Amino acid sequence: MTISKAVAKRILNLCEEREISINKLANLSAITQSTLNSIINGESKNLLWFRY
């Protein structure tokens, strides 16, 4: 599984667990729904990576 597919799966699972829509998550995250859809659909090449 690629990283982008894993990220998309995690986003969808979290939305389901928390009973929120993609639109609601986009609003809570302060990004557009189209950007979030691009990430979920694997169309975004600009994922942000954070170091912990």
mmCIF file of the N, C-alpha and C atoms, coordinates in Angstrom:
data_MODEL
# 
_entry.id   MODEL 
# 
loop_
_atom_site.group_PDB 
_atom_site.id 
_atom_site.type_symbol 
_atom_site.label_atom_id 
_atom_site.label_alt_id 
_atom_site.label_comp_id 
_atom_site.label_asym_id 
_atom_site.label_entity_id 
_atom_site.label_seq_id 
_atom_site.pdbx_PDB_ins_code 
_atom_site.Cartn_x 
_atom_site.Cartn_y 
_atom_site.Cartn_z 
_atom_site.occupancy 
_atom_site.B_iso_or_equiv 
_atom_site.pdbx_formal_charge 
_atom_site.auth_seq_id 
_atom_site.auth_comp_id 
_atom_site.auth_asym_id 
_atom_site.auth_atom_id 
_atom_site.pdbx_PDB_model_num 
ATOM 1   N N  . MET A 1 1  ? 0.856   -1.178 0.000  1.00 0.00 ? 1  MET A N  1 
ATOM 2   C CA . MET A 1 1  ? 0.000   0.000  0.000  1.00 0.00 ? 1  MET A CA 1 
ATOM 3   C C  . MET A 1 1  ? 0.901   1.239  0.000  1.00 0.00 ? 1  MET A C  1 
ATOM 4   N N  . THR A 1 2  ? 0.564   2.183  -0.848 1.00 0.00 ? 2  THR A N  1 
ATOM 5   C CA . THR A 1 2  ? 1.346   3.417  -0.894 1.00 0.00 ? 2  THR A CA 1 
ATOM 6   C C  . THR A 1 2  ? 0.966   4.326  0.267  1.00 0.00 ? 2  THR A C  1 
ATOM 7   N N  . ILE A 1 3  ? 1.822   5.289  0.526  1.00 0.00 ? 3  ILE A N  1 
ATOM 8   C CA . ILE A 1 3  ? 1.551   6.235  1.612  1.00 0.00 ? 3  ILE A CA 1 
ATOM 9   C C  . ILE A 1 3  ? 0.276   7.014  1.329  1.00 0.00 ? 3  ILE A C  1 
ATOM 10  N N  . SER A 1 4  ? 0.081   7.455  0.089  1.00 0.00 ? 4  SER A N  1 
ATOM 11  C CA . SER A 1 4  ? -1.114  8.240  -0.225 1.00 0.00 ? 4  SER A CA 1 
ATOM 12  C C  . SER A 1 4  ? -2.390  7.416  -0.042 1.00 0.00 ? 4  SER A C  1 
ATOM 13  N N  . LYS A 1 5  ? -2.337  6.135  -0.376 1.00 0.00 ? 5  LYS A N  1 
ATOM 14  C CA . LYS A 1 5  ? -3.510  5.279  -0.162 1.00 0.00 ? 5  LYS A CA 1 
ATOM 15  C C  . LYS A 1 5  ? -3.759  5.054  1.329  1.00 0.00 ? 5  LYS A C  1 
ATOM 16  N N  . ALA A 1 6  ? -2.689  4.905  2.087  1.00 0.00 ? 6  ALA A N  1 
ATOM 17  C CA . ALA A 1 6  ? -2.826  4.723  3.534  1.00 0.00 ? 6  ALA A CA 1 
ATOM 18  C C  . ALA A 1 6  ? -3.404  5.974  4.183  1.00 0.00 ? 6  ALA A C  1 
ATOM 19  N N  . VAL A 1 7  ? -2.963  7.146  3.735  1.00 0.00 ? 7  VAL A N  1 
ATOM 20  C CA . VAL A 1 7  ? -3.486  8.414  4.270  1.00 0.00 ? 7  VAL A CA 1 
ATOM 21  C C  . VAL A 1 7  ? -4.972  8.536  3.934  1.00 0.00 ? 7  VAL A C  1 
ATOM 22  N N  . ALA A 1 8  ? -5.334  8.237  2.695  1.00 0.00 ? 8  ALA A N  1 
ATOM 23  C CA . ALA A 1 8  ? -6.740  8.312  2.287  1.00 0.00 ? 8  ALA A CA 1 
ATOM 24  C C  . ALA A 1 8  ? -7.600  7.369  3.112  1.00 0.00 ? 8  ALA A C  1 
ATOM 25  N N  . LYS A 1 9  ? -7.127  6.148  3.299  1.00 0.00 ? 9  LYS A N  1 
ATOM 26  C CA . LYS A 1 9  ? -7.878  5.167  4.087  1.00 0.00 ? 9  LYS A CA 1 
ATOM 27  C C  . LYS A 1 9  ? -8.043  5.638  5.526  1.00 0.00 ? 9  LYS A C  1 
ATOM 28  N N  . ARG A 1 10 ? -6.984  6.190  6.095  1.00 0.00 ? 10 ARG A N  1 
ATOM 29  C CA . ARG A 1 10 ? -7.041  6.681  7.484  1.00 0.00 ? 10 ARG A CA 1 
ATOM 30  C C  . ARG A 1 10 ? -8.024  7.831  7.619  1.00 0.00 ? 10 ARG A C  1 
ATOM 31  N N  . ILE A 1 11 ? -8.010  8.757  6.675  1.00 0.00 ? 11 ILE A N  1 
ATOM 32  C CA . ILE A 1 11 ? -8.949  9.883  6.697  1.00 0.00 ? 11 ILE A CA 1 
ATOM 33  C C  . ILE A 1 11 ? -10.384 9.374  6.654  1.00 0.00 ? 11 ILE A C  1 
ATOM 34  N N  . LEU A 1 12 ? -10.661 8.471  5.731  1.00 0.00 ? 12 LEU A N  1 
ATOM 35  C CA . LEU A 1 12 ? -12.027 7.937  5.601  1.00 0.00 ? 12 LEU A CA 1 
ATOM 36  C C  . LEU A 1 12 ? -12.452 7.169  6.848  1.00 0.00 ? 12 LEU A C  1 
ATOM 37  N N  . ASN A 1 13 ? -11.536 6.381  7.421  1.00 0.00 ? 13 ASN A N  1 
ATOM 38  C CA . ASN A 1 13 ? -11.857 5.637  8.650  1.00 0.00 ? 13 ASN A CA 1 
ATOM 39  C C  . ASN A 1 13 ? -12.153 6.578  9.815  1.00 0.00 ? 13 ASN A C  1 
ATOM 40  N N  . LEU A 1 14 ? -11.357 7.622  9.959  1.00 0.00 ? 14 LEU A N  1 
ATOM 41  C CA . LEU A 1 14 ? -11.583 8.579  11.039 1.00 0.00 ? 14 LEU A CA 1 
ATOM 42  C C  . LEU A 1 14 ? -12.920 9.308  10.874 1.00 0.00 ? 14 LEU A C  1 
ATOM 43  N N  . CYS A 1 15 ? -13.245 9.667  9.646  1.00 0.00 ? 15 CYS A N  1 
ATOM 44  C CA . CYS A 1 15 ? -14.542 10.319 9.405  1.00 0.00 ? 15 CYS A CA 1 
ATOM 45  C C  . CYS A 1 15 ? -15.685 9.390  9.779  1.00 0.00 ? 15 CYS A C  1 
ATOM 46  N N  . GLU A 1 16 ? -15.550 8.130  9.416  1.00 0.00 ? 16 GLU A N  1 
ATOM 47  C CA . GLU A 1 16 ? -16.594 7.164  9.753  1.00 0.00 ? 16 GLU A CA 1 
ATOM 48  C C  . GLU A 1 16 ? -16.696 6.976  11.263 1.00 0.00 ? 16 GLU A C  1 
ATOM 49  N N  . GLU A 1 17 ? -15.559 6.811  11.923 1.00 0.00 ? 17 GLU A N  1 
ATOM 50  C CA . GLU A 1 17 ? -15.554 6.612  13.378 1.00 0.00 ? 17 GLU A CA 1 
ATOM 51  C C  . GLU A 1 17 ? -16.177 7.793  14.115 1.00 0.00 ? 17 GLU A C  1 
ATOM 52  N N  . ARG A 1 18 ? -15.892 8.983  13.638 1.00 0.00 ? 18 ARG A N  1 
ATOM 53  C CA . ARG A 1 18 ? -16.365 10.192 14.320 1.00 0.00 ? 18 ARG A CA 1 
ATOM 54  C C  . ARG A 1 18 ? -17.676 10.721 13.761 1.00 0.00 ? 18 ARG A C  1 
ATOM 55  N N  . GLU A 1 19 ? -18.210 9.979  12.779 1.00 0.00 ? 19 GLU A N  1 
ATOM 56  C CA . GLU A 1 19 ? -19.497 10.314 12.162 1.00 0.00 ? 19 GLU A CA 1 
ATOM 57  C C  . GLU A 1 19 ? -19.527 11.743 11.632 1.00 0.00 ? 19 GLU A C  1 
ATOM 58  N N  . ILE A 1 20 ? -18.483 12.088 10.878 1.00 0.00 ? 20 ILE A N  1 
ATOM 59  C CA . ILE A 1 20 ? -18.445 13.394 10.227 1.00 0.00 ? 20 ILE A CA 1 
ATOM 60  C C  . ILE A 1 20 ? -18.219 13.196 8.733  1.00 0.00 ? 20 ILE A C  1 
ATOM 61  N N  . SER A 1 21 ? -18.676 14.149 7.971  1.00 0.00 ? 21 SER A N  1 
ATOM 62  C CA . SER A 1 21 ? -18.508 14.085 6.524  1.00 0.00 ? 21 SER A CA 1 
ATOM 63  C C  . SER A 1 21 ? -17.145 14.642 6.117  1.00 0.00 ? 21 SER A C  1 
ATOM 64  N N  . ILE A 1 22 ? -16.779 14.394 4.890  1.00 0.00 ? 22 ILE A N  1 
ATOM 65  C CA . ILE A 1 22 ? -15.546 14.955 4.349  1.00 0.00 ? 22 ILE A CA 1 
ATOM 66  C C  . ILE A 1 22 ? -15.627 16.478 4.380  1.00 0.00 ? 22 ILE A C  1 
ATOM 67  N N  . ASN A 1 23 ? -16.787 17.015 4.071  1.00 0.00 ? 23 ASN A N  1 
ATOM 68  C CA . ASN A 1 23 ? -16.969 18.467 4.103  1.00 0.00 ? 23 ASN A CA 1 
ATOM 69  C C  . ASN A 1 23 ? -16.754 19.013 5.512  1.00 0.00 ? 23 ASN A C  1 
ATOM 70  N N  . LYS A 1 24 ? -17.296 18.347 6.507  1.00 0.00 ? 24 LYS A N  1 
ATOM 71  C CA . LYS A 1 24 ? -17.119 18.774 7.901  1.00 0.00 ? 24 LYS A CA 1 
ATOM 72  C C  . LYS A 1 24 ? -15.644 18.720 8.298  1.00 0.00 ? 24 LYS A C  1 
ATOM 73  N N  . LEU A 1 25 ? -14.947 17.654 7.916  1.00 0.00 ? 25 LEU A N  1 
ATOM 74  C CA . LEU A 1 25 ? -13.526 17.547 8.212  1.00 0.00 ? 25 LEU A CA 1 
ATOM 75  C C  . LEU A 1 25 ? -12.745 18.669 7.534  1.00 0.00 ? 25 LEU A C  1 
ATOM 76  N N  . ALA A 1 26 ? -13.080 18.965 6.296  1.00 0.00 ? 26 ALA A N  1 
ATOM 77  C CA . ALA A 1 26 ? -12.408 20.056 5.586  1.00 0.00 ? 26 ALA A CA 1 
ATOM 78  C C  . ALA A 1 26 ? -12.608 21.372 6.319  1.00 0.00 ? 26 ALA A C  1 
ATOM 79  N N  . ASN A 1 27 ? -13.815 21.643 6.761  1.00 0.00 ? 27 ASN A N  1 
ATOM 80  C CA . ASN A 1 27 ? -14.088 22.877 7.505  1.00 0.00 ? 27 ASN A CA 1 
ATOM 81  C C  . ASN A 1 27 ? -13.322 22.916 8.824  1.00 0.00 ? 27 ASN A C  1 
ATOM 82  N N  . LEU A 1 28 ? -13.297 21.803 9.539  1.00 0.00 ? 28 LEU A N  1 
ATOM 83  C CA . LEU A 1 28 ? -12.571 21.741 10.805 1.00 0.00 ? 28 LEU A CA 1 
ATOM 84  C C  . LEU A 1 28 ? -11.060 21.898 10.594 1.00 0.00 ? 28 LEU A C  1 
ATOM 85  N N  . SER A 1 29 ? -10.578 21.458 9.448  1.00 0.00 ? 29 SER A N  1 
ATOM 86  C CA . SER A 1 29 ? -9.149  21.491 9.140  1.00 0.00 ? 29 SER A CA 1 
ATOM 87  C C  . SER A 1 29 ? -8.710  22.772 8.443  1.00 0.00 ? 29 SER A C  1 
ATOM 88  N N  . ALA A 1 30 ? -9.657  23.615 8.114  1.00 0.00 ? 30 ALA A N  1 
ATOM 89  C CA . ALA A 1 30 ? -9.384  24.879 7.423  1.00 0.00 ? 30 ALA A CA 1 
ATOM 90  C C  . ALA A 1 30 ? -8.737  24.663 6.054  1.00 0.00 ? 30 ALA A C  1 
ATOM 91  N N  . ILE A 1 31 ? -9.184  23.609 5.354  1.00 0.00 ? 31 ILE A N  1 
ATOM 92  C CA . ILE A 1 31 ? -8.798  23.410 3.962  1.00 0.00 ? 31 ILE A CA 1 
ATOM 93  C C  . ILE A 1 31 ? -10.065 23.239 3.143  1.00 0.00 ? 31 ILE A C  1 
ATOM 94  N N  . THR A 1 32 ? -9.950  23.410 1.844  1.00 0.00 ? 32 THR A N  1 
ATOM 95  C CA . THR A 1 32 ? -11.139 23.279 1.019  1.00 0.00 ? 32 THR A CA 1 
ATOM 96  C C  . THR A 1 32 ? -11.510 21.813 0.856  1.00 0.00 ? 32 THR A C  1 
ATOM 97  N N  . GLN A 1 33 ? -12.784 21.589 0.578  1.00 0.00 ? 33 GLN A N  1 
ATOM 98  C CA . GLN A 1 33 ? -13.235 20.225 0.358  1.00 0.00 ? 33 GLN A CA 1 
ATOM 99  C C  . GLN A 1 33 ? -12.573 19.643 -0.886 1.00 0.00 ? 33 GLN A C  1 
ATOM 100 N N  . SER A 1 34 ? -12.335 20.463 -1.888 1.00 0.00 ? 34 SER A N  1 
ATOM 101 C CA . SER A 1 34 ? -11.692 19.959 -3.108 1.00 0.00 ? 34 SER A CA 1 
ATOM 102 C C  . SER A 1 34 ? -10.263 19.495 -2.826 1.00 0.00 ? 34 SER A C  1 
ATOM 103 N N  . THR A 1 35 ? -9.561  20.180 -1.939 1.00 0.00 ? 35 THR A N  1 
ATOM 104 C CA . THR A 1 35 ? -8.207  19.754 -1.567 1.00 0.00 ? 35 THR A CA 1 
ATOM 105 C C  . THR A 1 35 ? -8.261  18.414 -0.841 1.00 0.00 ? 35 THR A C  1 
ATOM 106 N N  . LEU A 1 36 ? -9.176  18.284 0.085  1.00 0.00 ? 36 LEU A N  1 
ATOM 107 C CA . LEU A 1 36 ? -9.322  17.025 0.821  1.00 0.00 ? 36 LEU A CA 1 
ATOM 108 C C  . LEU A 1 36 ? -9.725  15.901 -0.122 1.00 0.00 ? 36 LEU A C  1 
ATOM 109 N N  . ASN A 1 37 ? -10.621 16.181 -1.048 1.00 0.00 ? 37 ASN A N  1 
ATOM 110 C CA . ASN A 1 37 ? -11.012 15.175 -2.039 1.00 0.00 ? 37 ASN A CA 1 
ATOM 111 C C  . ASN A 1 37 ? -9.819  14.760 -2.891 1.00 0.00 ? 37 ASN A C  1 
ATOM 112 N N  . SER A 1 38 ? -8.973  15.708 -3.249 1.00 0.00 ? 38 SER A N  1 
ATOM 113 C CA . SER A 1 38 ? -7.776  15.388 -4.029 1.00 0.00 ? 38 SER A CA 1 
ATOM 114 C C  . SER A 1 38 ? -6.841  14.467 -3.251 1.00 0.00 ? 38 SER A C  1 
ATOM 115 N N  . ILE A 1 39 ? -6.699  14.724 -1.970 1.00 0.00 ? 39 ILE A N  1 
ATOM 116 C CA . ILE A 1 39 ? -5.861  13.854 -1.128 1.00 0.00 ? 39 ILE A CA 1 
ATOM 117 C C  . ILE A 1 39 ? -6.457  12.455 -1.069 1.00 0.00 ? 39 ILE A C  1 
ATOM 118 N N  . ILE A 1 40 ? -7.751  12.364 -0.839 1.00 0.00 ? 40 ILE A N  1 
ATOM 119 C CA . ILE A 1 40 ? -8.425  11.072 -0.725 1.00 0.00 ? 40 ILE A CA 1 
ATOM 120 C C  . ILE A 1 40 ? -8.380  10.295 -2.039 1.00 0.00 ? 40 ILE A C  1 
ATOM 121 N N  . ASN A 1 41 ? -8.497  11.007 -3.155 1.00 0.00 ? 41 ASN A N  1 
ATOM 122 C CA . ASN A 1 41 ? -8.504  10.358 -4.464 1.00 0.00 ? 41 ASN A CA 1 
ATOM 123 C C  . ASN A 1 41 ? -7.103  10.132 -5.026 1.00 0.00 ? 41 ASN A C  1 
ATOM 124 N N  . GLY A 1 42 ? -6.078  10.473 -4.261 1.00 0.00 ? 42 GLY A N  1 
ATOM 125 C CA . GLY A 1 42 ? -4.713  10.261 -4.709 1.00 0.00 ? 42 GLY A CA 1 
ATOM 126 C C  . GLY A 1 42 ? -4.256  11.212 -5.789 1.00 0.00 ? 42 GLY A C  1 
ATOM 127 N N  . GLU A 1 43 ? -4.945  12.328 -5.946 1.00 0.00 ? 43 GLU A N  1 
ATOM 128 C CA . GLU A 1 43 ? -4.621  13.289 -6.995 1.00 0.00 ? 43 GLU A CA 1 
ATOM 129 C C  . GLU A 1 43 ? -3.662  14.370 -6.510 1.00 0.00 ? 43 GLU A C  1 
ATOM 130 N N  . SER A 1 44 ? -3.518  14.508 -5.200 1.00 0.00 ? 44 SER A N  1 
ATOM 131 C CA . SER A 1 44 ? -2.657  15.545 -4.645 1.00 0.00 ? 44 SER A CA 1 
ATOM 132 C C  . SER A 1 44 ? -1.222  15.057 -4.584 1.00 0.00 ? 44 SER A C  1 
ATOM 133 N N  . LYS A 1 45 ? -0.315  15.872 -5.071 1.00 0.00 ? 45 LYS A N  1 
ATOM 134 C CA . LYS A 1 45 ? 1.111   15.550 -5.006 1.00 0.00 ? 45 LYS A CA 1 
ATOM 135 C C  . LYS A 1 45 ? 1.782   16.369 -3.913 1.00 0.00 ? 45 LYS A C  1 
ATOM 136 N N  . ASN A 1 46 ? 1.011   17.166 -3.182 1.00 0.00 ? 46 ASN A N  1 
ATOM 137 C CA . ASN A 1 46 ? 1.563   18.095 -2.209 1.00 0.00 ? 46 ASN A CA 1 
ATOM 138 C C  . ASN A 1 46 ? 1.103   17.791 -0.791 1.00 0.00 ? 46 ASN A C  1 
ATOM 139 N N  . LEU A 1 47 ? 1.299   16.567 -0.354 1.00 0.00 ? 47 LEU A N  1 
ATOM 140 C CA . LEU A 1 47 ? 0.951   16.229 1.025  1.00 0.00 ? 47 LEU A CA 1 
ATOM 141 C C  . LEU A 1 47 ? 1.969   16.848 1.963  1.00 0.00 ? 47 LEU A C  1 
ATOM 142 N N  . LEU A 1 48 ? 1.503   17.319 3.095  1.00 0.00 ? 48 LEU A N  1 
ATOM 143 C CA . LEU A 1 48 ? 2.398   17.891 4.099  1.00 0.00 ? 48 LEU A CA 1 
ATOM 144 C C  . LEU A 1 48 ? 2.918   16.779 4.986  1.00 0.00 ? 48 LEU A C  1 
ATOM 145 N N  . TRP A 1 49 ? 4.180   16.802 5.277  1.00 0.00 ? 49 TRP A N  1 
ATOM 146 C CA . TRP A 1 49 ? 4.786   15.803 6.148  1.00 0.00 ? 49 TRP A CA 1 
ATOM 147 C C  . TRP A 1 49 ? 5.315   16.493 7.389  1.00 0.00 ? 49 TRP A C  1 
ATOM 148 N N  . PHE A 1 50 ? 5.027   15.943 8.529  1.00 0.00 ? 50 PHE A N  1 
ATOM 149 C CA . PHE A 1 50 ? 5.448   16.517 9.804  1.00 0.00 ? 50 PHE A CA 1 
ATOM 150 C C  . PHE A 1 50 ? 6.413   15.552 10.467 1.00 0.00 ? 50 PHE A C  1 
ATOM 151 N N  . ARG A 1 51 ? 7.420   16.109 11.084 1.00 0.00 ? 51 ARG A N  1 
ATOM 152 C CA . ARG A 1 51 ? 8.346   15.283 11.861 1.00 0.00 ? 51 ARG A CA 1 
ATOM 153 C C  . ARG A 1 51 ? 7.978   15.396 13.321 1.00 0.00 ? 51 ARG A C  1 
ATOM 154 N N  . TYR A 1 52 ? 8.029   14.270 13.999 1.00 0.00 ? 52 TYR A N  1 
ATOM 155 C CA . TYR A 1 52 ? 7.719   14.242 15.417 1.00 0.00 ? 52 TYR A CA 1 
ATOM 156 C C  . TYR A 1 52 ? 8.963   13.956 16.192 1.00 0.00 ? 52 TYR A C  1 
# 
